[in-house]
Amino acid sequence: MIEYCQDRIRRRMNLSITPDIQVKIKNFEGPDSKGRYKIQPNEWNIIEPAEFWCEIGYFKKVIGQLREEYPQLYKDTNWRTPLTSFLIEPIISLGSSAMKVTGGINWLVMGVLKNKEKYCAVLDMEVRPLFRKCGLANLMKHTELELAKREKCDFIHTWHWAGNPNFNAAIVPGLKRGFTLYHGQPNDGELYEDRDHVHLRYYFDRTKKRCVRAKTNDGKVFMSPVDNHAIIDYLEACPNQYPGRMIHRVEEYSKAKAKIKKIRNRVENFKEDSGRQRIFIAEGAAGFEYTRHRNTYRVGDTLSFYPVLQLDHFKKSSLNEPYLKHVIYNIYEFCFKVDTLHHIEDADGTIRNDYIMELLPYLKVCLHDWKKQSKFIVDQWYEGYGRLTIGDHRKSIYSTPPSFVQDILIKGKLIGISDDLIQRDFAMKYSHEVENYRYGKDVYCDEDALEWFGYYKDLKKFKTNISSYTMNPVEYESTDTTVPVGYSPILIFGIEIIKQ
């Protein structure tokens, strides 16, 4: 996620050096005798920190801001337990001088209700205009979920103004992570969609996950969170300048519960004698789209894709023929030959090495060597292990893929969509035990999860550690029916390759 933001900012600002991004969480001291709070001072020498572009004293008014933004939560709060407040800031270091600027803010307050439920309410969330559409909102929403879970909150509550012309950019990160459209009890003191306020909640207790029915002005009906991706598609395709105002009504919660569908593992490993060539590969860029239409894939679909290898370990080999051994999910052991080397110039003028590797006669993949450290020899054989993911072969205003990409495109039938449970369990059970993550103190990545299970130290022990994950997979019929469980699911595609 951080790498995606780094790349988008680098391209946006035409930087020769990839910016560094760290997500900082500022604590608040208080309340004092007057009920005011004090934000943690700027300790990182940030130019224009959050305090700079907010009015003087803005962050002191935690209680007043809660009363203004969420009058019913304010009314139902048990004031014997003081509020706690946090400010999430993505700090971006630019250029060789590493000048630090704030990319946005996510201001949270946490309190306890009279019924003993602990809530997290979003008081303010903004992305600096210069960095909008660079993924920072998704990054802050991810951190928000992790922080609320760490603080043992029962739910997160937020709302968005329907008259905001940037409504989609504000609401989509929450919808993607399983937030449910919310409408409380009549006359409960809150303003709802009839007054241009669209509310959402995220419940950490899965037994409290409920569905609501959202009706639009043109008669369409969606269920949330089950149809969240369809809601996103609808909003992004909406010609109205204010798409939020197309949400006519959100009906009160029903007792219907969303369920994760556990089904028989239909995706088999590659077997030569079956006559079918199958691989497991991470969804990767297949889940992104530059246009207003978001990609949705269903079991049975045919898709063309560009396979990318994330190589985690390799050495020269005395073998002279390829093999591909499946470990789990999109992780493989393999022997490969380096087919060709391409020197690719990005839009900003930087040069990277792209190697084409032959894993099997029907499977050639690309390895992006951004730092030019691999030093592979063409026609040399190597052994190692790594991960397969789908790269982006589409032309857009952001990038133009190299011409060789078309030569290694693969066509296949989607025969299974599964959840990477290693990533899920790390997010839900173990991430809080790690003091420092690979890309910062507060936000973890896929590699942190693999590191936890011993992937980089000893592959043999890693296989033992994750042996239980080879059974009872969680699978889905399509990418828009996944039920979030407190993190952003990492989807693995099972693909039967079509010979061309």
N, C-alpha and C positions, 0 to 999 in steps of 0.2 A: 504493500500500500504506500509506504514512504517512497519507495523507488519510483512508483508511478507519479507521485506528486513532484519529485525531483525532476523527472524527465519533462513533465509538462511545463514546469516553471523555467527550466533551462531553455526549452524551445520558445516559450512565450517571450522571454527577455533576451533571447539570442546570446546566451552566455557561453563562453568557451570552457568554463569550469562548472561542473555539476554542483548546484547548491546543496549545502548540508541542511537537513531539517531535524530538529529535535522538538518533541512535544513536552512542554513544561506545565506542571500543575502548581499553581500558586495557592497557598493556604491563606485564610483570613483569621485575624485575631479578634476576639470579642465574643459576646457583646460587652461594651463598657457600661458604666452606670446610666448612660443616656440611650442605651440600646444601639449604639453605633459599632460598626466593624472597621477594622483596618487591614488593608490588603498587604500581603508580603511585599517588601520593597524590591525594586529592580536590581537584582544581583548579577545579571548577566550582561551588563553594559549594552542594553538593547536601545537602538535608535528608534524613537517613536514607539514606546511600549504601549500596552493597552490603555494605561492611564492618560497617555498623551492625546488620544483621539476620542476621549470621553470627557464630559464636563467635570469640573472640579468637584470632588466629593461624591461622584456618581457611585463608586463602589462601597461607600460607607453606609448607604441606605438599603441594606439587605432586607430588613423587616418591611420597610416602606415599599420596596420594589415587589416583594412577595404579595403584600396586600393589594397593590395596584394590578399586578399581572394575574394573580390567582386568588380572587376574593374568597372562594369557597374553601380552598386549601388553607388559607389564612384563618378562616373562621373555625375550621375543624382541627387546627393544630393544638397539640398539648404543649402549652407554653412553660410547663415545668422542665421540659427538656430544651435547652438552647438550640437554636439553629446553627448549622455549620455551613460554610460556604467555600467554594473553590472556583478558580479561574483557570480554564484550559487555554494555553497559548501555543500554537505552533511557531517556533522560532526559526527563521530562515537566515542562514549565513550565505552572503553573496560575495562573489569575486575573490581575488587572491588575498584581499585584506580581511576577508571573513566578516564583513559588516553585517551586523545582526538587526533584523527587523521583525516585527510581529506580523504574522500572516492572517491572523483573525483572533476571535475570542469566543469562548463558550463559558458563560457565567452560570454556575449551578448553586442551588441552595438545597439543603437537606434538613428535614424535620420529621417529627413523629406525630401522627394523628392521635386523636383521643381513643380510637379503636386499636392503638398500638402498632399500626402499620407505619413503616418508615418510607418516606417518599423522597424523590429527587425531582426538583422542578427547575426547568431551564428558564432563567431570568432574561438572558440575552445571548444571542448567537449571531455573529457576523463574520464575514470573510472580507478582508481588505480588497477593494475593487481591483487592484493590480493583479491579485492572485485568484480571482474568481475563475471557476471552471478548470481548476488545476487539481481538484481532488481533496482540497483542505477541509471542506465541509464533511466529507466522508471520514477523513482522518480524525477530526474532532468528535464526530458522532461515535466512532469506534472507541475512542478514549473515554467518552462520556459513559458508555455502557460498562466498560471495564472498571471505571472509578466507582460507579453506582453499585456494581456487584461487590467490589472490594469493601465498600462501606456498608454492605448488607442491607441495601434498600430493597423494599418490596416491589416498587414500581417507579418508573420515570414518567413525568407529565410535562408536556410541552404544547404550545399552540402557535399557529401561524396566521397572519392577517391575510385574508383572501384578496384584498385589494393591492397586495404587493406584486408589482410586475415581475419580480424574481421569485414568485411563489414556488415554482417547480424546483428551482435550485435549493430552496429552503426545506421543502417537505420530502423530496426524493431520498436523501440519505436515511431518514427515519423509516420510510416505507420499505426501503430495501433491507433493513435490518429487523423487520418484523413488528414495528410499532403498529398499533391498532387505532384506527379512527375512533374517536371517543365522543359520546354525548351523555352528560350526566343526567341527574334527576331534574324534572321541571322545577323552575323557580329556585335553583340551588345557588344563585348568585353569580354564576359564570355567564359570559357571553359565548354563544355558539354560532354555528354556520349561518343562522338566520340574521346574525349581526356581524357577519364577515369574520368570525373567529373559528378556525378549524383546529380542533384539539386532537391530540394523539396521546396514547399511553403505551408503555411497554411493561409487562408483568414478568418478573423473574420466576415466580412460582408457576409452573406449567399447568397446575390444576385450576389456575385463575385465568388462563388464556381463553378468551371468548371471542365470538364473531359478531360483527355488527353489519348492518345493511346500509350501504351508502347509495343514495339516489341522486342523479344529476338532473340538471335543468332540461336536458333533452330526452329524459325518460330512461336512461341506462341505469342498471342496478349492479352494484358490485358488493362482494362480501370482503370484509377486512378482518384479519390479515391474509386470508386465503388468496384473495385476488389482488394483492398489493401490486404485483408486477403489471397486471392488466390496468390497474388504476394509474400507474406511472405512464404506461403507453397512452392511455386516454388523455391525461393531462398534457403530455408533451406534444401530442398531435392536435391539441385544441387550438383553433384559430383565434379564440378570444384573447384579447390583450391581458386579461386578468383571469387565467384559468382557474384560480381558486374559487371564483364566484360561480363556477359551474357546479360545484358541490351544493346541491339543494338541501339535502337533509341527511343526517346520520341518525338512524333509529337506535333506540336504547338497546343495551346489551341483551343478547339472548343467552341461553344456557348451553348453546352449542359449543363444543370444544374442538379445537383443531388437533389433529392427530398426525403424528409421523407414521408413515406407512412402511412397515417392515415386510418385505416380501422375499421370496426365494431368490437367491443369487443367480440370475440368468446369465451373467457374463462369465464366460469361461476363459481360461488362459489359452494362449496360442498352442495349437496342436497341429503338427504338420500332417498327421495321418487323417485329420478331419477334413482336410482340403480347405479349411477356412483360416484366414490370416487375421488375427485379432490383436489389438493393442489396447492398453489403458493409457489415457493421456489427460492431463489437467485441462479444465475448460479454458483457462487463460484468456486470450484476447477474443475468443468466440463469444464471451459474455459481454463485450463492449461494442458500442456502435456510435459512430460520429454523427449520425443523422438523428431525427426525432423518433425514429422507429427502433425500438429495442429488440435485440435478438432473443427469441424464445425457441428452444429445441425440445422435441419430443421423441421418445423412443420410437424407432422406425423411420425417422427422418434421414435423408441423405445429405451429407455436407462435404464440402471441399475445405481442406485445411493445410496449413503450413507448419510442420512439426519443428519444434525448437528443443534442443537438448540443454539442460542445465547440468553441467558435468561437475560432480562433487569430489571425485577421486579418479586418478588414472595413472598408468605406468606403461612403458613400452612392453610389447608382447612378442613372444616367439611364435605364436600361432599365426596362421595365414588364412583363416576363414572366420566369418562373423558368427556370433551367437547372441541370443537375447534371452535372458532369464528373468522372469517376473519375480519381484520381491513382494511388493504390496502396493496397492493403489497405482500411482504413476511412477514408482521407483523400479528401476531395472539394473541388473548386472549385464555387461555386454563386452564383446570384443568388436572393435570397429577399425576401419581403415579410413584415413584422411583422404578424401577424394580431391578436393580443390580448396584453394584459398582465395578470398576476394577482399580487397581493400576498399572499404566503403566510407565515403565522405558524407557526414550528416549536414543538415542545413546550416549548422553553426560553424562548419569548416573543420570540425574534429574528425579524425580518422579512426576507424575501428577495423579489426580483422574479423571476417565472417568465414568460418570453416564449414565445409560441407562434409558430413560424415556418413559413411555407408554402414548402417547397423545390420541390415539384411538386404538381399537383392531387391525387395519391394519397398524398402524403407530407408530413405535418405533424410537426414535431419540437418538443421543449421545450428551452429554454436556461435553465439555472439561473444567475442573477446574484446570487451570495451577497453580494458587496460593493457591489452596486447602483452599478456604475461604467459600465455600457454605455450607458445613456441612449438607448435605441432609441425611435423615434417610430412609433406605430401607423400602419399603412397606408403607411409609407415603404419604398422598395425599397433593398436593400443588396447589395453584392457582397463576396465574401471566400472564405476557405477554412478548413477545420477537419476534425473527426473525428466520426464517428457511433458511438454506443455504445448498448447496451440499458440502459435505466433500470429501476428497481424500481417496479412498479405494484401490488405485493401489500400487503395490510394485515397488520400484525404487531404484536407487543407493543412494538416499537421505534418504529414510525412508521405513520401513516395517510396514504396518498397523497391529493393534492388531487382533488376531484371531476372537474376538467377532464381528468385523465389518461385516463379512460374514453373521452373523445371523440376522442382521437388514437391509441388502440390500433390496431395493425396486425396482421393475420393473414397468415402466410406459410408457405411450404414450405422447409425447410432443404435446400439442394441442394449445399452444400459447407462443409467445415470446414478452414481452413488456418492455418498457423503464421505469425506476424508475424516474418519472418526479420531485419528491421531491428533489432527488439528483441533477438532472439537473438544476432546478431553483435555488437551493442554490449556485451551482457552477457559474451560469451565472448572478445572480441578487443580491445575498445577502452575499456571502462569504467575499467580501471586507469590509463589515461593522463589521466583527468580529475582535477584536484586538488580541486575543490569541486563537489558536486552541488547541485541546486536546493533540496533540503530537508535538507541536512546534508552532513557531510564523508564519511560512510561508506556511505550508502545512496542509490542512484540511482532514478530514476523514468522513466516513459515519455517525459516531456518532455526528459530529459537525452539519451536516445537520438536523438530527433528533432533536438535542438540540435546534436549531433555531426555529423549529415549535412547541416546548414545549412538546416533547415526554416523556422526563424523569421527568418532573414536574407534569403533570396532563394529563393522557391519555384521559379523557373526553374532555378537551379543545383541545388536539392534534387532536382528531377526527373532531372537529369543524373547526380547522385551515386548515385541509387538505381535507375538504369535496369536494372542487372543483376538486381535483385530481382523484376522483372516476369516473369522466365523461371524454369522449373524449380521450381515451388512445392512445398512439403511439405504434403500434405493427409492427412486422417484420415477414417475412416468414422464415428467417434463421439468424443465428448469424453472417454470413459473409456479410450481406447486410445492416447492420446498418450504418447510415450516421452520423459520429461524428459532434457535434455541439459546440465544444469548451471545451469539457471535455471527460473523459472516461466513456461511458455509463454503467450504472449498469443494467444488464439484469435480468428480472424476468421470470422464466419458469412457465407456467401453465401445470400441469401434471395430466393426468388421470391414476390412479393407476390400474395396472393389477393384479387381484387376482391370487395367486399362490397356 
